[in-house]
Amino acid sequence: MLTLKKSLGQHFLKDESVCLRIIEALQNHSFTQLLEVGPGGGALTKYLIDIPNIDFKLVEIDKEKIEYLSTTFSKLNSKIIEGSILEIECPFEGKFTMIGNFPYNISTQIVFKVIDWRDQIECMIGMFQKEVAERICAGPGSKDYGIISVLTQAYFKANYLFDVDEQAFNPPPKVKSGVIALEFIGNVHNIQSHKKFSMLVKAAFSQRRKQLRNPLKGFFEKDILKQDIFTKRAEQLSVEDFVGLLNQMK
């Protein structure tokens, strides 16, 4: 029996129908390099290792799980990277796809890592806590729309694929889960500085119930702050609106 480590946010996926739906979603996209994050007990791995003609790697921080995977799947020798997805160097040169039943305690940080690696990640298929998945995919005007929605959708098309019930895991988490797909669309908005864009979006949502003129007054000249858009709240702005503001910043 594998040891469940709550400190790593581990819940083992056991429902084979869910595994197959995730694999099906993955195979809707073409790829030659694939990274699985947090394989754990190998629920997805056992399907991924048989995909032909790809370079397959895994990243896992738990030594016990690494030993189990290496013993169970001999094909994985030299393919497992020991460490945290948040700390390792990018595992491939060129484009790759990412997949995972992500640890919920770092799932938001994983999305920001995907954004950091956006020029290389063509697609990501991932399982998240349902409310996090909904926030990533939410559109303007939604209560779920926020920082992670804007920063992700600036570079990726975000699709919510399906819900996953608590009973699909051992042990069952206390929350429902959701599987999403992120497809890289490029820098279609011509964002010149992601750092400035991120700073702007985070500041706008820091007071999400107030008109933008309040949280953003330090970013713009006084005459620009007279524009009607500054009477809106952050959740009312599209990605394009935020890029428009970015281009007028001091």
C-alpha positions in Angstrom: 0.0 0.0 0.0 1.2 3.5 -0.9 1.3 6.0 1.9 -1.0 9.0 1.6 0.9 12.2 2.4 -1.5 15.0 3.3 1.3 17.5 3.4 1.7 17.0 -0.4 -2.1 17.2 -1.0 -2.3 13.6 -2.2 -5.6 12.0 -3.2 -5.2 8.9 -5.4 -7.5 8.8 -8.4 -9.1 5.4 -8.6 -12.1 5.8 -11.0 -11.0 4.3 -14.3 -13.8 6.0 -16.2 -12.4 9.4 -15.1 -8.9 8.4 -16.1 -10.0 7.4 -19.6 -11.9 10.7 -20.0 -8.7 12.6 -19.2 -6.7 10.5 -21.6 -9.3 11.0 -24.3 -9.2 14.8 -23.7 -5.4 14.6 -24.0 -5.5 12.7 -27.2 -7.7 15.4 -28.9 -4.4 17.3 -29.2 -1.3 16.3 -31.1 2.1 16.4 -29.2 5.5 14.8 -29.3 6.7 15.7 -25.8 4.6 15.1 -22.7 5.1 15.9 -19.0 3.0 14.3 -16.3 3.0 16.3 -13.0 2.5 14.4 -9.7 1.9 10.9 -11.1 1.4 9.5 -7.5 0.2 5.9 -7.8 0.3 5.9 -11.6 -3.5 6.1 -12.3 -2.8 8.1 -15.5 0.7 7.0 -16.0 -0.3 3.4 -17.0 -2.1 4.8 -20.0 0.5 7.5 -20.9 3.5 5.1 -21.1 1.9 3.3 -24.0 1.3 6.4 -26.2 3.6 5.7 -29.2 6.3 8.0 -30.6 6.5 10.6 -27.8 9.1 11.7 -25.3 7.4 11.1 -22.0 8.7 12.5 -18.7 7.3 12.7 -15.2 8.0 15.0 -12.2 7.3 13.7 -8.7 8.5 15.0 -5.3 7.6 12.0 -3.2 10.5 9.4 -3.1 8.1 6.6 -2.1 6.0 7.2 -5.2 9.1 7.4 -7.4 10.3 4.1 -6.2 6.9 2.5 -6.7 6.6 3.9 -10.3 10.1 2.8 -11.2 9.4 -0.7 -9.9 5.9 -1.0 -11.4 6.7 0.5 -14.8 10.1 -0.5 -16.1 9.7 1.8 -19.1 10.0 4.8 -16.7 13.7 4.3 -15.9 15.4 7.7 -16.4 12.1 9.4 -17.2 11.2 10.5 -13.7 12.4 13.9 -12.5 12.6 14.1 -8.7 11.5 17.5 -7.4 8.7 20.0 -7.3 7.1 21.2 -10.6 7.4 24.7 -9.0 11.2 24.5 -8.7 12.6 22.4 -11.6 14.0 23.7 -14.8 11.9 23.4 -17.9 12.1 19.6 -18.7 12.1 19.9 -22.5 13.5 21.9 -25.3 10.8 23.0 -27.7 7.1 22.5 -27.4 5.5 20.1 -25.0 2.1 19.2 -23.4 1.5 18.9 -19.6 -1.0 16.7 -17.9 -1.8 15.9 -14.2 -4.1 15.3 -11.4 -2.6 18.3 -9.6 -2.0 18.6 -5.9 -4.7 21.0 -4.8 -2.5 22.8 -2.3 -0.3 24.1 -5.1 -2.6 24.0 -8.1 -2.9 27.7 -8.5 0.9 28.0 -8.5 1.1 25.3 -11.1 -1.1 27.4 -13.4 1.3 30.4 -12.9 4.2 28.0 -13.8 2.3 27.1 -17.0 2.0 30.8 -17.8 5.8 31.2 -17.1 6.5 28.4 -19.6 3.8 29.6 -22.1 6.2 29.8 -25.0 6.8 26.0 -24.7 3.5 24.6 -23.4 1.1 24.0 -26.3 -1.6 22.4 -24.1 -2.3 21.5 -20.5 -4.9 19.0 -19.4 -5.3 19.1 -15.6 -7.5 18.3 -12.7 -8.1 20.9 -10.1 -10.4 21.6 -7.2 -13.7 22.5 -8.9 -13.8 26.1 -7.7 -10.2 26.7 -8.9 -11.0 25.2 -12.3 -14.0 27.4 -12.6 -12.0 30.5 -11.7 -9.4 29.7 -14.4 -12.1 29.4 -17.0 -14.4 32.2 -15.9 -15.4 35.1 -18.1 -15.9 38.8 -17.4 -18.9 39.6 -15.2 -18.7 36.3 -13.4 -18.2 36.1 -9.6 -15.4 33.6 -10.3 -13.6 35.9 -12.7 -10.3 37.2 -11.2 -6.6 37.5 -11.5 -5.9 33.9 -12.5 -8.7 34.1 -15.2 -7.2 37.2 -16.9 -3.6 36.1 -16.7 -4.3 32.6 -18.0 -6.7 33.7 -20.8 -4.3 36.3 -22.0 -2.3 33.5 -23.5 -4.4 30.3 -23.4 -7.9 29.3 -24.5 -9.4 27.9 -21.3 -12.1 25.1 -21.5 -13.9 23.5 -18.6 -14.2 19.9 -19.6 -16.1 18.0 -16.9 -16.7 17.6 -13.1 -15.2 14.8 -11.0 -17.0 13.5 -8.0 -15.3 13.1 -4.6 -15.8 9.3 -4.7 -13.4 9.1 -7.7 -10.5 9.4 -5.2 -9.0 7.4 -2.4 -9.5 9.0 0.1 -12.3 11.2 -1.1 -11.4 14.9 -0.8 -13.9 17.3 0.8 -14.4 19.1 -2.5 -15.5 18.3 -6.0 -13.0 18.5 -8.8 -12.9 19.7 -12.4 -10.8 18.9 -15.4 -9.9 21.7 -17.7 -7.9 22.2 -20.9 -5.6 25.1 -21.7 -4.6 25.6 -25.3 -1.8 28.1 -26.1 -3.0 30.9 -28.4 0.2 32.9 -28.5 0.7 36.5 -27.5 -2.3 37.5 -29.5 -2.8 40.7 -27.5 0.8 41.8 -28.1 1.5 42.2 -24.4 4.9 43.9 -24.2 5.7 43.2 -20.6 4.0 40.3 -18.7 5.4 41.6 -15.5 3.7 45.0 -15.9 0.5 43.3 -17.1 0.5 41.0 -14.1 1.1 43.9 -11.7 -1.8 45.8 -13.3 -4.3 42.9 -13.1 -3.4 42.1 -9.5 -3.8 45.8 -8.4 -7.1 46.0 -10.2 -8.6 43.0 -8.4 -7.1 44.0 -5.0 -10.2 46.1 -4.5 -12.6 44.3 -6.8 -15.7 45.9 -5.5 -14.5 49.4 -6.1 -14.2 51.5 -9.3 -10.9 51.0 -11.0 -10.0 54.6 -10.4 -9.3 53.7 -6.8 -6.8 50.8 -7.0 -5.2 52.0 -10.2 -4.7 55.7 -9.6 -1.0 55.2 -9.1 -0.5 53.6 -12.5 -1.9 56.4 -14.7 -1.7 60.1 -15.4 -4.7 62.1 -14.1 -6.1 62.9 -17.5 -6.2 59.1 -18.4 -8.0 58.4 -15.1 -11.0 60.5 -16.4 -11.8 57.8 -19.0 -15.1 56.0 -18.5 -13.4 52.6 -18.1 -12.1 53.7 -14.7 -15.7 53.9 -13.4 -16.0 50.1 -13.9 -14.9 47.3 -11.5 -12.1 44.9 -12.3 -14.5 42.0 -12.9 -16.2 43.9 -15.7 -13.1 44.1 -17.9 -12.1 41.7 -20.6 -8.5 40.6 -21.2 -8.6 43.1 -24.1 -9.7 45.9 -21.8 -6.8 45.2 -19.4 -4.3 45.2 -22.3 -5.7 48.5 -23.4 -5.0 49.9 -20.0 -1.6 48.3 -20.0 -0.7 50.3 -23.1 -1.6 53.6 -21.3 0.3 53.0 -18.1 3.0 55.4 -16.9 
